Amino acid sequence: MAQKTNKTILDNGIRILTKKIDYARSISMGVWVNAGARDEFPDQNGLSHFIEHMIFKGTEKRTAYQIAKEFDAIGGHTNAFTSMEITCYYAKVIDAHLETMVEILSDIFLNSRFDPEEVEKERPVILQEIGMTEDSPEDYIHTIIGKNFWGDNPLGRSILGSRENVISFDSKMIKDFFHRFYQPDQIIISIAGNVEHDRIVDLVGPAFKTVKRSNGLPERHTPRANSRTMVTERKLEQVHIGIGCQGLSTTSPDRYALSVMNTILGGNMSSRLFQEIRERRGLAYSVYSFISSHADTGMFGVYAGVSPAKASEATEILLNELKKLKKNSVDASELQDAKEFIKGGILLSSESTDNQMVRLAQNEIYFNHQISLEKIIASIESVTENDILNLAGMLLDSIKPAISLLGPIADKEPFENLLNSFN
């Protein structure tokens, strides 16, 4: 089963990557831009996400309705997402509709009008999205965690932006931001499925070679993590607890050890947090650990939603479980189980053209080359008990965690005391 990867760089710097999966009937295509929310100035916060919405709102040759109808007519789907560092527009169709998918996705990316009337129509939609996130405490706590941990750095802001900013954006601001950041050197086109690379270059190249370079991009600044307690009071049935710790960059050599450590701590149903907090003590329905990595830094954290009367107890348990990672070696069987869990997820996801398309682009953005599944699996297998012990010590001793709380908390002193005693 062939899976050959090819790469072509157009004269203007745009990179085209393909992976041939000759047994697949689906084809996934993504147009990626190495720009996101962390590239915004404070008064621009939310522009990257606003552009993501506006891309689908009409070109010179298609209305928003026609874009949706044409994708529906070929049984495909299209969407987009914005992160702190990346914006991606993607689509998936069966192989018979490759040319149609490429033409539509190219048109909306290259020829969107950002019409003022469409901006006004979409503005309340984005405001509703902000409200929807704030109405979901388990989602909103992560915005609070970022703000508490990263402070005033763009990494500490919401990707959606503030209501004030969203209300102030107009068509000119959106166009200016688009043309400044959507430069050829920042654009990657990745396609995975039963495709021929030269055919893809022939389809994509003529349209995308017209993209011109503009002024330089602003420099990203690596933030320093904060250690503090932040309480956001709200009348809720639960207290949502988020603890942020120093993490790793996306390219760190220790990223495989961090992935294994995360799985052991709170990455699945047999993890320490799930078993201790949910199964043994019945304190929470939802509890987990997470990794948030960026090009130059990252966060490693834990989350739990508990009753207000149990918030202090649960926070203490979360902190104690973090302490155990740096004080005691993990059990050999626990380590191997975590490795198998991670490997299984990677290999199962590799059967999806969507995931292969994403892997192509992310490897190119962060490493400038492809990393084989075999190398990833071998790197996971090589993680030892000492690797995790040393990594936990390095991360948790570099700076104390930041504790974020959302819910009916009147007194944050008990949580500050827990943080001060963390060692």
Secondary structure, DSSP 8 states (H G I E B T S, - for coil): --EEEEEEE-TTS-EEEEEEETT-SEEEEEEEES--GGGS-GGGTTHHHHHHHHTTS-BSS--HHHHHHHHHHTT-EEEEEE-SS-EEEEEEEEGGGHHHHHHHHHHHHHHB---HHHHHHHHHHHHHHHHHHHT-HHHHHHHHHHHHHHTTSGGGS-TT--HHHHHH--HHHHHHHHHHH--GGGEEEEEEES--HHHHHHHHHHHHTT----S-------------EEEEE---SSEEEEEEEE---TT-TTHHHHHHHHHHHHSSTTSHHIIIIIIIT--EEEEEEEEEE-SS-EEEEEEEEE-GGGHHHHHHHHHHHHHHHHHS---HHHHHHHHHHHHHHHHHHTT-HHHHHHHHHHHHHHHSS---HHHHHHHHHT--HHHHHHHHHHHHHHS--EEEEEES-S--HHHHHHHHT--
